[in-house]
Amino acid sequence: MGKDKITIYIKPTCTTCRKVLKILRESETEFDSVNYFEEPLTNKALTKLIKDLGIPPRDLLRKNESIYKELGLSKKELSDSDIIYLMVKYPDLLQRPIVVKGGKVILARPAEEIENLL
């Protein structure tokens, strides 16, 4: 697995994303970064990432985002597919960064979690 290239899904203005990118650069690790605001995730791609993370979609929601509050998501019973649909439609809802290496997917929060893949 050591030779698998890393793909990181980021929001460039996110502090944690920038920390993870810095760790990757300093470790001289090859990686691809995907700004999922410019290259939106599809329903299918996000569903696979969540499945590979091994967590329920609701656990990937950013509960402090204004859109989370505007949509009243804490008060709603939503199916997993509804939550995924909303994260695709409103990418600010998605916890980040999500990092993929080979068959392993992690949420690099805190940023030091990336070291588990290096």
Secondary structure, 3 states (H helix, E strand, C coil): CCCCCEEEEECCCCHHHHHHHHHHHHCCCCEEEEECCCCCCCHHHHHHHHHHHCCCHHHHECCCCHHHHHCCHHHCCCCHHHHHHHHHHCHHHECCCEEEECCEEEECCCHHHHHHHC
